[in-house]
């Protein structure tokens, strides 16, 4: 046997030996992680977040339960916390940076009382819009700070410079924003080891709030990208945010104020809820680890409970766009759904990055679990976004969007990993507005498939099987033949090496547990 042949044979033997072992060890480690999470939340009085299930309201609470055809329709699930729901809001989903950041800049320029920003990182030289005369973030905030208070709260960076932004980077960014301006910056270093403050909020005049996943920086990738993702020489960036007006803005403002006060010692008065601005009911959901702030000593894990309840309740479809998918709690629910689907037309559609900036093997190891649970029955389709050419860096999926049955929608900063669900500070908006959930899904599907809305406005299973799958098949053929991409999406493959499946649980045990 030639040397290369011997190596290949050795790998095959190793794979046959390690397959059962790594599967067993991986499952064991995941159970340890989940057990630690359960003990932790039980100790804090939050174990209900892990056991969240959709309680169904009575018929009298939802009114007539027959549709236009007279056929019975399912009652509305209570996937929200009623005491925290604010009615009378306007909520719009902004897809990709070009749309979202232009609205952020316009709102900041129109500020009359205050501008508050909380982010993972902000770069003084970042531009929110392109074109002649565009302003850097420092110029934008500095201009507005001449007339109203402008406060920026950033994560202080890791205590050990093992990843970016380092504390030196963050201090330099803060100094750059404040230099020659009246902008106030505060750095929050109250993170758990290996974790961060990850939320992305902009609050203007306590009357308009942007809640989503878009950072005001080009660090690791330029957030200023359009739905066409035309970039050829740099990494494309798919992301999403929301713009919120109405009473729920007061909850976003109060969250910022509480963190600002904890970090700076300066108390900001919480606003009275704004007058109604629409008809959408909104709940602000968060991850705040325990012992991080005096204002929430036992923490909050409502993003976790919201996701788990909605996923467990899914009857028709689950659509997830996320940077990461390595939470064993989330994967367990998806596995159960795929092993015992609610019906033949049930579908789970995922849009994930091809190469996450970390945790690649973790995410795709979990994908292997999902594919095994699906067992070739085609209830699951995992996809990623590709660039315009074979040689382009591609499109990075950074959006954090969840849609279930076109009845539940969440958008925010939270990834589906243990960082975001247990240990980082995160903020999402959640709504049961059917029309907004459905229109958001259709808009995203039109962007990704390149098809008009009318081609996608049908039964979800039918659209997945007749539009998404054939596109993935064509893209697979083009890629295998070495041709240029023919579509924007392609099928995402699971790991090829079984031993890599261990990395997800191990990471969760050492870092996220």
N, C-alpha and C positions, 0 to 999 in steps of 0.2 A: 504494500500500500504506500502511495506517495505521502510525503509529510503532510500536505494539506488534507489529504484524505484521512490520515490518522487523526488530525486535529478535529475534522468534522465528525469522525466516528466517536471520538472522546466526548465531544459536546453532546452528541446524541445520547450516549450512555449516561452522561451526567444529567441531561434533561430527564431521562426516564427514571433516574434514581431520585432526583430532587423534586420532581413534580408533586408526588404525594406528600413529601416531607414539607415543602414550602407551603403547600396548600393548608396542611394541618397546622403548621406553625403560624402562618398568616392569620388563619381563623382564630387561633388561640390568642394571639396578640390583640386582634380586634376585640375579642371578648374582654380582655384585660382593660383596654382603653374604655370600652363602653361601661364596664363595671366601675371604673374610677370616676367616670363622668356621673354615673348614677349616684354613687356615694357622695360625691361633691354636691350635686344639686339637692339631694335628700338632706344633707347637712344644712343647706342654705334655705330650705323650704321651697325649692323650685322644681322638685322632681316631677311635678305635673307637666312641665315643659316637655319632658321625654315621652310621657304617656298621652300627649295631646291627641285627642280624637275628635271627629266632628260630631258634636251633639246636634241632633236635628230638632229644630223648633216645631211646635205643634202646628196643625193646619190653620188654627185661628191666628197664629202669629204671622203666617205668610199669606193669608188670604186664600183666594180661589186657587186650587192646585191643578187646574186644567188649562191647557194651552189653547191656542187659537183653533186647533182642529178638534178640541174636545177631549183629546187624549190626556191621561194623567201626566203631570210633569213632576219631577222630583222637587221636594221642598228645598228652600235655600239653606245650605249648611251654615252653622254658626262658627265660621273660621276666624272670628274676630273676638276681641274682648269688649263686650257691649259698653262697659263703663268708660272705655277709652276712645270710643268711636266719636268722631266729630262729623256732623252733617253740615250741608250747605257750602261745600267747597267746589272750587274749580281745580281739576287735576289734569294735566296734559303730560304725555310721555314724549320726551325729546330724544330722537334717535341719532346717535353719532355726534361728534364734537362740533362739526360745522354749524349744525342747527342749535345745539344746546348752548355752546359758548357764546354765540352771537346774542342770544337772549340774556345770558348772564351779564354780558358787558352792557347791554342796553339798560338792564335793570339797575346796575351799579351806577351808570352815568346819570340815571334819573333819581338817585337817592335824595331824599329830603331830610331824613333824620339819622340814619345809621346804616352801616354796612358791616356785617359780621360773617366771617369765613372760617370754617373749620375743615382742615384737610390733612391728608397723609403727608403731602409735601406741596409746596408752592415755589415756583421759580420766578425771580424778579424779571427775567428777560422773556418769559413766556407770552405769546400773543394769542389772544382769544379769537381774533379774526385775522384773515389774510388780506393783503392788498396794500396799496400805497397809503401812507399816513396811519397805518394801524399802530395801536398803542401796546407797549409792553405792560405786563401786569403791574410793575412798579409805577409806570406813568399813569396807568388807569386809576389805581388806588390813590396815588399821590395827588392827582387832580381832584378827586372827590373828597379826599381828606382835608382839603382847605376849607370845606364848608360843613362837613358832618364827621362824626367819629367813625373811623374805620379800624376794625379790630380783626386780627388774623391769628388764629390758634392752630399751631402745627404740632405734629408729633416731633419730639425732640431728637429722634434717631436712636439707634441701638446703643447700649452702653459699651459694647465692644464692636469695633468696626468690621463686622463679618459680612455685612451686606449694606447696600445703599438705601436711603441717604444716610451717611454717617453723621454723627453729631457735629462734626466740623462743617459738613455740607449744609446742615440745617441752620447752624449759627450764621454761616455766610449768607444763606438765603434770607434769613430774617434781617440781617444787617443791610442787605441790598434793598429790601422792601422799605425799610425805615430811613435809609440814607437820604437826606434832603427832603423828607416828607414828614407829614404828621401821622403816618400810619403807626398803629400800635401792634406789636407782635408779641405773642407769648408762646413758649415752647413747653409742651406737656411731656414730661419724662416719667410719668407714673405708670409705665407699662410693665406687664409681666415679662420675665426673661424670654427672649426670642419672639416677642409679640409687639403689637404697635397700636397706635390710634389711627384707624383706617377710614373713618367716615368722611364724606365729602358733602359739605353743606355751604350754602350761601343764603343769607337772610338779609333782605333789604327792607328797611323801615319797619320791621316786624309785621309786614303786610304781604310780602312775597318771598317764597322760599324755594330753593332748588335743592332737591334731595336725589342723589344718584351715585353713580360710580366713576364720574369723570374728575380726575385730578387736574389742578391748574399748573401743570408742569409737562415738560417733554422728557423728563427722566425716564429711561427705559423704553420710551416710545412717544411719538408726538400725538397727543390726544386730539389735535385739530385735523380731523379726517371727515370725509363726506360719505354718504351711503354708497356711492359708486366705488369707493376705495381705489382711486386711480393710481395710487403710489406705485412706482416701479423701482426707485432707488432706495426707499426707506420702508420700514415696517408700517403696514396699514394698521388702523386701530378702530375696532368696532366697540362702541360703548353706548351707554344710555343714561339719561337722567330724567327727572320730572320737574315740572314747575307747578307750584301749589299756591293757591290764594284762598282766603276764607278763614274760618275759625281754627283749622288745624295748624295754621302757620304759628299760632301761639305756642304749640307744643314743640315745634322745631326751635323757636326762639328761646323757650324756657330751657331746653336741653343745652343749647349753646351757652346761655347765661350761667347755668349751673357749672359747666366745665370751666368757663372763664373765671368764675369766682373761686373755684377750687384751686386753680393754677396761679392766679394773680392776687387773690385776696380782695379783689374789687367786686363789690356786689352790684349787679345790674338788675334793674327792676323788670320783672316779667310783664309782658303786655297783656292787656285785656284781649280776649278773642275778637278777631275782626268780624265785621258784619258778613252775612252770607254772600258768597261770590259765585255760587253754582249749586248743583244738586248732587254732588258726589260725596258719599260717606267715606271718610279716611281714618285709618288708625296709624299712628306712628309707632313702629316696633323697633326695638333696640337690642343690642348686646352690650352690656356693661358688666365687666367682671366684678366679683365681690372684692371688697377691701381696696377698691381703686379710689373711690370718692366717698366723703362723709355723707353726701346727699343721697347715696344709694349703697349703703354698706353691705347689703346682701346681694347686690348686683341685679341684673335683669337679663332674661334670656327669651324675650318674646319673639325674636326672629326665628329661633329654633322651634318654639312651639307652633308658630304660625306655619312654617314649612311642613313640619311633621303632620299636623292636623290636616292640611290641605292635601298633601300627597296620599295620606291614608284614605282620604275621602274620595279620591279620583274615581270617576266612573267612565269617562269618555277618553280623556287624553291628559297627558302631562307634557308641557313644553318648558324646557329649561335652557337658558343661555347663561353660562357661567365660566369664570376663569378657571375654577378648580371644581373637582368632584371627588373628594376623598373622605368625606364624613361617613364613618361606618353607620351612624344612626340614619342618615338619609339613604345611604345605599341599601341598608336592610329593608327599608320601606319599599324602595323601588324593586328590589329582588322579590319581595313578597307579592307585589303587584304583578310582576312578570310571570312568576310561577303560578299564580292563581288570578289571571286577568278577569276583570269584571264582565267582559264579553269578548266576542271575536273581533269586534271593531275597536277595542281599546288599543291606544298607541302611546308610546313614550318617545318623544323626539328631543334629542340633545344637540346643542350647538356649543362646542368646546374648542379651545385653542389646540392647534396641532402640537405646539411645543410651549407649554406653560413656562413662565420664567423661573419657576421652581416647582418641585413636586411632580415632574412629568411622569415618572414611573408610578407615583402614588395614584394620580388621577386615572391613568390608563390601566393600572392594576385593578382598580374598582370597576372600570369598564368591562374588564374580562369577567368579573363576577356577574355583571348584568347580562352580558352576552350568553353566559352559561345558563342563567336563569331563563332567558328567552328561549333557548334551546331550538333556535332556527324557526320559530313560529312567526317571526316578523312583527311582533308587537313593539319591538325596539328598533330605532334607527339613530345611530350616533354619527354626527357630522362635524365638519370643521370648515373654515373659510379659507380660500386660496387666493393668492395674488393674481395679477393680470398676466404674468408670464411665469414660465418654469423657474427662471433665475431670480424672480423677485423674492424679497424676504417673506412675503405672505401677509396675512391679515390677522392681527392678534385679537382674540375674543376676550374683552375685558368687561363686557356687560354682565350685570347681575339681575336677571329677569326670571320670574317664575309665573307661569300661567297654568291653571288647572281648570279643565272643563269649560273654559271661557266664562267662568264665574268667579274666579279668584286671581288676583294680580298683585304681585309685589315687585318693586323696583328699588334699588338702593345700592349700598356699598358692600353688602355681605356676600362673600363667597361661600360655596357649599363645602367648607372644610372646618376643621376644628378650631383654627384661628378665629374665624369670623363668627362661629356659632357659640364659642365658649370663652375666648380669651382676648380678642381685640375689641375696641369700641367700634360699634357699627350702628348705622341708622338706615332703615328702609321705610317706605310708605307701603301700606297694604289697603286694598279696596276690594269689595265684592261687586263693583259696578260691572255688570255684564257687557254693556256696550263698549266700555273702555277696554276691558280685557280682550274682547273679540277683535276690536279694531286694531289694538296694539299687535296682536298675533298676526293678523292679516298684513299689516304694514311691514312687520319684520320678515314675514315669509315672502312678500313681494320683493323686498330688498335682496334677500339671500338667493331666491330662485331666479330672479330676473323676469318673473311672469307678472302679468297684470292682475289686479285684485280679483277680477271676475273669474279668472282661472283657478283661484284659490278659495273662493267663497262657496265651499261645498262641505259635505261630510268630511270630518278630519281624517278618518281612516282612508277614505277614497283619495283625498288630496295627497296624503303621505305616500300612498302606494302607487299613484298614477303620475305624480309630479316629482316628489322628492326622490323616490327610489330610482326611477329611470335617469334622473339627472346624475345621481351618484354613480350609477352603472356606466353612463357615458364618460364621466370624469375618470373613473377607474380605468376604463379602456384607453383613454387618451394618455393618462399617466403611465400606464404599463408600456405603451408604445413610444414613450418619450416625446409626445406631442405637447404643444402649448395647451394650457387649460381652456376648456370649452365652456365651463360654468364657474360660478363663484363658490360652489360648495362641493365637497367630496366626502366620501365615507371615512370615518375615523376608525382606524384599526386599534385593536387592543395590543397588549404587549406580546412580543414574540418569544420572550424568555420567561418561563414560569417562575424562576427564582426571583425575578424582579417584583413579583407580587408581594414579597415580604416587606418591601420598602415602605408601603403605605402604612400598614399597622405599626411597624417599628417607629416610623416618624411620629405617628400619633401617640405611641407610648412614651417616647422620650421627650417630645416637644409639646404635643397638644394635650397629653393626659393630665 
